Amino acid sequence: MAGPTTIDWGDGSPVETGPEKGTASHAYATDGTKTIKVCDAAAPTVCTTTEVTIPFPPTATPTVTAAADPADTTGRTAAITLANFPPNGAVNVNWGDGAAAQTVPAGTTTATHAYAAGVDGAQTITATSATDTTKTASTTFTPTPPAAAPAATATPDAADSMTASLAWTGFPAATTSVSVNWGDGTAAQTGLATAGGAGTGTHTYAAGAGGTEQTITVTSEQDTTQTATATFTPTAPAPAPAATAAADAADTTGHTTTLTLANFPADSAVSVNWGDGSAAEEIAAGTTTGSHVYAAGVTTEQTITATSVGDASKTATTTFTPGGGAGLRAARKK
């Protein structure tokens, strides 16, 4: 060519003016095969072309970054951005949670992934070029733990097995009070204070509810869709141990007493102090009667104490006056 030239570098950049002879250089922003066209500036139809292949820049290190997807308010969706991967190839993304790898099409630099419930802790995300597996990068993303669901538990009050002690947790922070339906047909209890999603309450069931399971429902008064349930079975308290003493009709002196026990634990013996200074006696487990002969000189009222051997809190007392029974009445008749 006799004169200045024009150079089209084949990458969409503006056509440049070149020399008639010599060299020219151009920095490409992308890789791939480029068709360079050199024409005579004075005769634009007189041209020569050549092809060059621009390799992926060896200094460009692939990267992947992850952040919470703003479109998911739960914070459980990762949004990634890919950079410096070969633009003419897809990228395979392993999200770290065991799900199948996702293929991001060539030329696409973003992708999202929602983590399932139960996936907790930092997840390692690895992106790898589908056309050049040496081009890889990784990052981490920690899905926000799912909000705790409201929950309630009911246990017997320590002092009364017919009274439920209720506790609830996990209600939204906006919940400042709840109503409680105790399940027994009574009016719901309202306005129970709740702070930080938690609170407590108590309820005493009527005697007729003993032994029947009750379903308790706790409902946020600020958002009635937020509820929790618990079950509670009121238990009527066991009757207190009792002891009665009567003169044995077979002893006309009235110095022998027959003791009758009730409501003691059937699986434990009962220790009986007869009140007269004699050694305590044990009545075998499951036995409800016992007898004792007082000495002739014992004529004053005696306090008899019966105590479960297995549970000393189970105790009962009664009294008996030797000589004041059948024998004394028979003597008076003579």
GUDRENMAR-262158 format. One record per residue (C-alpha): x, y, z; residue in three letters. Coordinates in steps of 0.1 Angstrom, whole numbers, padded with zeros to 4 digits, always signed. Last residue first. Example, Ala and Ser with C-alpha at 12.3 -4.5 7.8 and 13.67 -1.06 7.14 Angstrom:
+0137-0011+0071Ser
+0123-0045+0078Ala
END
This chain:
-0710-0571+1359Lys
-0719-0546+1331Lys
-0691-0523+1340Arg
-0665-0550+1334Ala
-0679-0557+1299Ala
-0676-0520+1290Arg
-0640-0519+1302Leu
-0631-0550+1282Gly
-0648-0536+1250Ala
-0627-0505+1249Gly
-0613-0480+1274Gly
-0587-0504+1287Gly
-0561-0491+1263Pro
-0568-0456+1249Thr
-0561-0453+1212Phe
-0551-0423+1191Thr
-0545-0417+1154Thr
-0516-0405+1132Thr
-0507-0405+1095Ala
-0476-0405+1074Thr
-0465-0403+1038Lys
-0436-0379+1039Ser
-0413-0407+1051Ala
-0415-0423+1016Asp
-0403-0459+1013Gly
-0408-0469+1049Val
-0443-0453+1049Ser
-0450-0439+1084Thr
-0478-0448+1109Ala
-0479-0429+1142Thr
-0501-0441+1171Ile
-0507-0416+1199Thr
-0517-0434+1231Gln
-0544-0422+1255Glu
-0538-0434+1291Thr
-0543-0469+1304Thr
-0509-0485+1301Val
-0504-0507+1332Gly
-0519-0538+1316Ala
-0493-0536+1288Ala
-0506-0527+1253Tyr
-0512-0554+1228Val
-0508-0543+1192His
-0525-0551+1159Ser
-0520-0545+1122Gly
-0541-0538+1092Thr
-0536-0526+1056Thr
-0511-0550+1041Thr
-0498-0542+1007Gly
-0462-0537+1019Ala
-0457-0555+1053Ala
-0466-0538+1085Ile
-0434-0529+1104Glu
-0433-0525+1141Glu
-0417-0497+1162Ala
-0401-0508+1194Ala
-0422-0502+1226Ser
-0423-0468+1241Gly
-0461-0467+1244Asp
-0469-0446+1213Gly
-0476-0475+1190Trp
-0449-0464+1165Asn
-0459-0481+1132Val
-0435-0485+1102Ser
-0453-0491+1069Val
-0439-0514+1042Ala
-0437-0501+1007Ser
-0452-0510+0973Asp
-0488-0503+0982Ala
-0480-0466+0990Pro
-0503-0456+1019Phe
-0539-0446+1011Asn
-0555-0464+1040Ala
-0543-0481+1072Leu
-0564-0500+1099Thr
-0550-0505+1134Leu
-0565-0531+1157Thr
-0559-0524+1193Thr
-0554-0548+1222Thr
-0557-0535+1258His
-0595-0536+1259Gly
-0594-0562+1286Thr
-0620-0583+1268Thr
-0596-0589+1239Asp
-0615-0605+1210Ala
-0633-0573+1203Ala
-0599-0556+1193Asp
-0603-0520+1203Ala
-0602-0496+1174Ala
-0574-0476+1157Ala
-0577-0456+1125Thr
-0549-0445+1101Ala
-0550-0423+1071Ala
-0527-0415+1042Pro
-0538-0385+1022Ala
-0558-0390+0991Pro
-0538-0388+0958Ala
-0540-0354+0942Pro
-0563-0351+0912Ala
-0541-0351+0881Thr
-0546-0324+0854Pro
-0534-0336+0820Thr
-0516-0310+0800Phe
-0511-0305+0763Thr
-0493-0277+0745Ala
-0500-0255+0716Thr
-0484-0225+0699Ala
-0498-0197+0677Thr
-0487-0168+0654Gln
-0515-0163+0629Thr
-0532-0141+0655Thr
-0506-0114+0651Asp
-0507-0087+0678Gln
-0527-0107+0703Glu
-0503-0136+0698Ser
-0521-0169+0704Thr
-0514-0197+0730Val
-0535-0228+0727Thr
-0538-0254+0756Ile
-0551-0289+0747Thr
-0563-0306+0779Gln
-0558-0343+0787Glu
-0585-0357+0811Thr
-0573-0373+0843Gly
-0587-0346+0866Gly
-0611-0323+0847Ala
-0639-0328+0872Gly
-0618-0312+0900Ala
-0617-0279+0882Ala
-0584-0269+0865Tyr
-0560-0244+0879Thr
-0543-0221+0854His
-0508-0206+0853Thr
-0489-0183+0830Gly
-0455-0177+0815Thr
-0438-0155+0788Gly
-0415-0155+0758Ala
-0411-0137+0724Gly
-0387-0112+0737Gly
-0413-0100+0762Ala
-0448-0114+0765Thr
-0474-0102+0790Ala
-0507-0122+0793Leu
-0534-0098+0780Gly
-0561-0125+0777Thr
-0572-0157+0794Gln
-0597-0175+0773Ala
-0630-0182+0789Ala
-0634-0216+0805Thr
-0642-0246+0783Gly
-0614-0268+0795Asp
-0589-0262+0767Gly
-0568-0235+0785Trp
-0572-0210+0757Asn
-0544-0185+0763Val
-0542-0149+0749Ser
-0509-0133+0742Val
-0492-0100+0749Ser
-0462-0080+0736Thr
-0458-0098+0702Thr
-0437-0075+0679Ala
-0406-0096+0688Ala
-0422-0126+0671Pro
-0431-0155+0693Phe
-0404-0181+0699Gly
-0412-0190+0736Thr
-0441-0201+0758Trp
-0443-0213+0793Ala
-0473-0228+0811Leu
-0476-0240+0848Ser
-0507-0261+0849Ala
-0526-0265+0882Thr
-0544-0297+0891Met
-0511-0312+0902Ser
-0508-0286+0929Asp
-0477-0274+0948Ala
-0450-0280+0921Ala
-0474-0268+0894Asp
-0478-0295+0868Pro
-0460-0289+0835Thr
-0471-0271+0803Ala
-0449-0264+0773Thr
-0453-0239+0745Ala
-0437-0232+0711Ala
-0436-0204+0686Pro
-0414-0211+0656Ala
-0378-0200+0658Ala
-0368-0178+0629Ala
-0347-0196+0603Pro
-0310-0193+0607Pro
-0295-0168+0582Thr
-0277-0186+0555Pro
-0239-0184+0558Thr
-0221-0178+0525Phe
-0185-0188+0517Thr
-0162-0182+0487Thr
-0146-0202+0460Ser
-0127-0198+0427Ala
-0119-0219+0397Thr
-0102-0216+0363Lys
-0081-0248+0361Thr
-0113-0265+0351Thr
-0111-0249+0317Asp
-0142-0252+0295Thr
-0168-0257+0323Ala
-0152-0230+0344Ser
-0154-0238+0381Thr
-0173-0219+0408Ala
-0171-0232+0444Thr
-0195-0221+0472Ile
-0185-0232+0507Thr
-0215-0230+0531Gln
-0211-0214+0565Ala
-0235-0226+0591Gly
-0270-0241+0588Asp
-0289-0260+0561Val
-0320-0272+0580Gly
-0344-0253+0559Ala
-0332-0253+0523Ala
-0307-0228+0509Tyr
-0320-0206+0481Ala
-0295-0201+0452His
-0287-0171+0430Thr
-0266-0165+0399Ala
-0245-0137+0384Thr
-0218-0133+0357Thr
-0235-0147+0326Thr
-0213-0147+0295Gly
-0214-0185+0292Ala
-0244-0200+0310Pro
-0243-0206+0348Val
-0246-0244+0354Thr
-0258-0253+0389Gln
-0243-0281+0408Ala
-0268-0305+0423Ala
-0276-0298+0460Ala
-0252-0311+0487Gly
-0252-0279+0505Asp
-0219-0265+0492Gly
-0233-0244+0464Trp
-0213-0261+0436Asn
-0214-0237+0407Val
-0205-0248+0371Asn
-0194-0219+0348Val
-0203-0218+0311Ala
-0176-0210+0285Gly
-0169-0182+0260Asn
-0165-0155+0287Pro
-0136-0174+0303Pro
-0140-0166+0341Phe
-0126-0132+0352Asn
-0155-0124+0375Ala
-0185-0142+0389Leu
-0210-0125+0412Thr
-0231-0146+0437Ile
-0265-0140+0453Ala
-0272-0164+0482Ala
-0307-0170+0494Thr
-0314-0177+0531Arg
-0315-0141+0543Gly
-0352-0145+0552Thr
-0360-0112+0534Thr
-0353-0128+0500Asp
-0351-0101+0472Ala
-0320-0086+0488Pro
-0301-0118+0479Asp
-0276-0122+0507Ala
-0240-0118+0495Ala
-0215-0140+0477Ala
-0183-0132+0457Thr
-0166-0154+0431Val
-0132-0147+0416Thr
-0113-0159+0386Pro
-0077-0146+0385Thr
-0068-0125+0354Ala
-0030-0127+0349Thr
-0031-0153+0322Pro
-0053-0131+0300Pro
-0075-0155+0281Phe
-0057-0161+0248Pro
-0061-0137+0218Ile
-0062-0156+0186Thr
-0052-0136+0155Val
-0067-0135+0121Glu
-0054-0116+0091Thr
-0070-0094+0065Thr
-0057-0073+0036Thr
-0075-0044+0020Cys
-0079-0023-0011Val
-0115-0013-0010Thr
-0107+0017+0011Pro
-0085+0033-0017Ala
-0069+0064-0001Ala
-0068+0050+0034Ala
-0054+0017+0020Asp
-0070-0010+0042Cys
-0059-0032+0071Val
-0085-0057+0085Lys
-0078-0077+0117Ile
-0100-0106+0123Thr
-0101-0116+0161Lys
-0102-0151+0176Thr
-0109-0152+0213Gly
-0101-0131+0244Asp
-0115-0098+0255Thr
-0102-0063+0263Ala
-0077-0063+0235Tyr
-0047-0040+0236Ala
-0036-0028+0201His
-0002-0026+0184Ser
+0011-0012+0151Ala
+0041-0020+0130Thr
+0060-0007+0100Gly
+0048+0004+0066Lys
+0021+0027+0053Glu
+0013+0037+0089Pro
-0020+0033+0106Gly
-0051+0052+0112Thr
-0075+0035+0137Glu
-0110+0021+0133Val
-0129+0025+0165Pro
-0131-0007+0188Ser
-0156-0034+0178Gly
-0131-0062+0184Asp
-0119-0068+0148Gly
-0088-0046+0150Trp
-0099-0024+0121Asp
-0068-0006+0108Ile
-0067+0022+0083Thr
-0037+0029+0062Thr
-0015+0058+0052Pro
+0003+0057+0018Gly
+0013+0034-0010Ala
+0000+0000+0000Met
END
